[in-house]
């Protein structure tokens, strides 16, 4: 039966190409969160064609307000169930929001282009390609007359691109979804993600004193003061970068934490005015051995000493996002089935690794649910110009998901 399943998936790739193309052409850009209701309606229709039972949950305004999510569509979460009468549930999550298009696309980012074994379009790799592969896997099982040995629950959620707390995070917190095992986006090929680094985002505000540009001595230049602070933070950064995780990661350099300043930068109002306020961001990624509390204290200590030294300026910091590292609970039976599916499909042994970037799988991992990430690949052009997904990867990813669905119990 497995050979029949794999042959079906190899011979019917037009389905997955058409499906990912339709998904790309519903521009679910976040921020602010566009066309969510249209996307949920489309996905619900596709799920019902596969005989899944669907229901929708709208994230309440109180939750949106708590997490400072404003504008855009209603936050629609779609859950779809295939009840096979089994005791356990495999939950597969997909986020349907995408980041805005960048500046140098050669084509319309929201018009799917099929060319050279690739499908181009915003969200093709992150992660509408995966949505298409998961539904393709379910269609293959249905058309081949194969019944999964486990109940399948799918969720299609918004707002992963802004942290996921108003999407999958909300569903998990309110126990609106169930899982004995969970899957979502992650690595590709023979790599499988089993965790992710932690995330600490901060906004730093340096307050000086404005003055006329011809008399700078009457002011305190917040930009220059910011540069001095950045030099102090660079010393902390160098200390942090010497740390290394014991966990397996795909790339050796990813074994270290990271510390990026200036992703956002704001300041100044006019060329002849000494800037009075300058702001910049910090993006700190934590290895599994670190924690948010300690990471915050390190940064706050540098700022505290800086404020004590320079009384004529003031530095404020606001932490805007904080997520501890997440590692999946080990489950040998689940991991063995995933490993076999990857090996059959790719011809290579599965390599279970921690990802440097955060995904919504952390919400399940924190509940102690064995969780892995696996995705269709497009050369890792997430969030960049001319994003694409390989058609061969769409098919192979569907094979991996179908093999897992048909063997996990």
Secondary structure in CASP SS format (residue, H / E / C, confidence):
PFRMAT SS
TARGET T0000
AUTHOR 0000-0000-0000
METHOD secondary structure of the structure
MODEL  1
X C 1.00
X H 1.00
X H 1.00
X H 1.00
X H 1.00
X H 1.00
X H 1.00
X H 1.00
X H 1.00
X H 1.00
X H 1.00
X C 1.00
X H 1.00
X H 1.00
X H 1.00
X H 1.00
X H 1.00
X H 1.00
X H 1.00
X H 1.00
X H 1.00
X H 1.00
X H 1.00
X H 1.00
X C 1.00
X C 1.00
X C 1.00
X C 1.00
X E 1.00
X C 1.00
X C 1.00
X C 1.00
X C 1.00
X C 1.00
X C 1.00
X H 1.00
X H 1.00
X H 1.00
X H 1.00
X H 1.00
X H 1.00
X H 1.00
X H 1.00
X H 1.00
X H 1.00
X H 1.00
X H 1.00
X H 1.00
X H 1.00
X C 1.00
X C 1.00
X C 1.00
X E 1.00
X E 1.00
X E 1.00
X E 1.00
X E 1.00
X E 1.00
X C 1.00
X C 1.00
X H 1.00
X H 1.00
X H 1.00
X H 1.00
X H 1.00
X H 1.00
X C 1.00
X C 1.00
X C 1.00
X C 1.00
X C 1.00
X C 1.00
X C 1.00
X C 1.00
X C 1.00
X E 1.00
X E 1.00
X E 1.00
X E 1.00
X E 1.00
X E 1.00
X E 1.00
X C 1.00
X C 1.00
X C 1.00
X C 1.00
X C 1.00
X C 1.00
X E 1.00
X E 1.00
X E 1.00
X E 1.00
X E 1.00
X E 1.00
X E 1.00
X C 1.00
X C 1.00
X E 1.00
X C 1.00
X C 1.00
X C 1.00
X C 1.00
X C 1.00
X C 1.00
X C 1.00
X C 1.00
X C 1.00
X C 1.00
X C 1.00
X C 1.00
X C 1.00
X C 1.00
X E 1.00
X E 1.00
X E 1.00
X C 1.00
X C 1.00
X E 1.00
X E 1.00
X E 1.00
X C 1.00
X C 1.00
X C 1.00
X H 1.00
X H 1.00
X H 1.00
X H 1.00
X H 1.00
X H 1.00
X H 1.00
X H 1.00
X H 1.00
X H 1.00
X H 1.00
X H 1.00
X H 1.00
X H 1.00
X H 1.00
X H 1.00
X H 1.00
X H 1.00
X H 1.00
X H 1.00
X C 1.00
X C 1.00
X C 1.00
X C 1.00
X C 1.00
X C 1.00
X C 1.00
X E 1.00
X E 1.00
X E 1.00
X E 1.00
X E 1.00
X E 1.00
X E 1.00
X C 1.00
X C 1.00
X H 1.00
X H 1.00
X H 1.00
X C 1.00
X C 1.00
X C 1.00
X C 1.00
X C 1.00
X H 1.00
X H 1.00
X H 1.00
X H 1.00
X H 1.00
X H 1.00
X C 1.00
X C 1.00
X C 1.00
X C 1.00
X C 1.00
X C 1.00
X C 1.00
X E 1.00
X E 1.00
X E 1.00
X E 1.00
X E 1.00
X E 1.00
X E 1.00
X C 1.00
X C 1.00
X C 1.00
X E 1.00
X E 1.00
X E 1.00
X E 1.00
X E 1.00
X E 1.00
X C 1.00
X E 1.00
X E 1.00
X E 1.00
X E 1.00
X E 1.00
X E 1.00
X E 1.00
X E 1.00
X E 1.00
X E 1.00
X C 1.00
X E 1.00
X C 1.00
X E 1.00
X E 1.00
X H 1.00
X H 1.00
X H 1.00
X H 1.00
X H 1.00
X H 1.00
X C 1.00
X E 1.00
X C 1.00
X H 1.00
X H 1.00
X H 1.00
X H 1.00
X H 1.00
X H 1.00
X H 1.00
X H 1.00
X H 1.00
X H 1.00
X H 1.00
X H 1.00
X H 1.00
X H 1.00
X H 1.00
X H 1.00
X H 1.00
X H 1.00
X H 1.00
X C 1.00
X C 1.00
X C 1.00
X C 1.00
X C 1.00
X C 1.00
X C 1.00
X C 1.00
X E 1.00
X C 1.00
X C 1.00
X H 1.00
X H 1.00
X H 1.00
X H 1.00
X C 1.00
X C 1.00
X E 1.00
X E 1.00
X E 1.00
X E 1.00
X E 1.00
X E 1.00
X E 1.00
X E 1.00
X E 1.00
X E 1.00
X C 1.00
X C 1.00
X C 1.00
X C 1.00
X C 1.00
X E 1.00
X E 1.00
X C 1.00
X C 1.00
X E 1.00
X E 1.00
X E 1.00
X E 1.00
X E 1.00
X E 1.00
X E 1.00
X E 1.00
X E 1.00
X E 1.00
X C 1.00
X C 1.00
X C 1.00
X C 1.00
X C 1.00
X H 1.00
X H 1.00
X H 1.00
X H 1.00
X H 1.00
X H 1.00
X H 1.00
X H 1.00
X H 1.00
X H 1.00
X H 1.00
X H 1.00
X H 1.00
X H 1.00
X H 1.00
X H 1.00
X H 1.00
X H 1.00
X C 1.00
X C 1.00
X C 1.00
X C 1.00
X E 1.00
X E 1.00
X E 1.00
X E 1.00
X E 1.00
X E 1.00
X E 1.00
X E 1.00
X E 1.00
X E 1.00
X C 1.00
X C 1.00
X E 1.00
X E 1.00
X C 1.00
X C 1.00
X C 1.00
X C 1.00
X H 1.00
X H 1.00
X H 1.00
X H 1.00
X H 1.00
X H 1.00
X H 1.00
X H 1.00
X H 1.00
X H 1.00
X H 1.00
X H 1.00
X H 1.00
X H 1.00
X H 1.00
X C 1.00
X C 1.00
X C 1.00
X C 1.00
X E 1.00
X E 1.00
X E 1.00
X E 1.00
X E 1.00
X C 1.00
X C 1.00
X C 1.00
X C 1.00
X C 1.00
X C 1.00
X H 1.00
X H 1.00
X H 1.00
X H 1.00
X C 1.00
X C 1.00
X C 1.00
X C 1.00
X E 1.00
X E 1.00
X E 1.00
X E 1.00
X E 1.00
X C 1.00
X C 1.00
X C 1.00
X C 1.00
X C 1.00
X C 1.00
X C 1.00
X C 1.00
X C 1.00
X C 1.00
X C 1.00
X C 1.00
X C 1.00
X E 1.00
X E 1.00
X E 1.00
X H 1.00
X H 1.00
X H 1.00
X H 1.00
X H 1.00
X H 1.00
X H 1.00
X H 1.00
X H 1.00
X H 1.00
X H 1.00
X H 1.00
X H 1.00
X H 1.00
X H 1.00
X H 1.00
X H 1.00
X C 1.00
X C 1.00
END
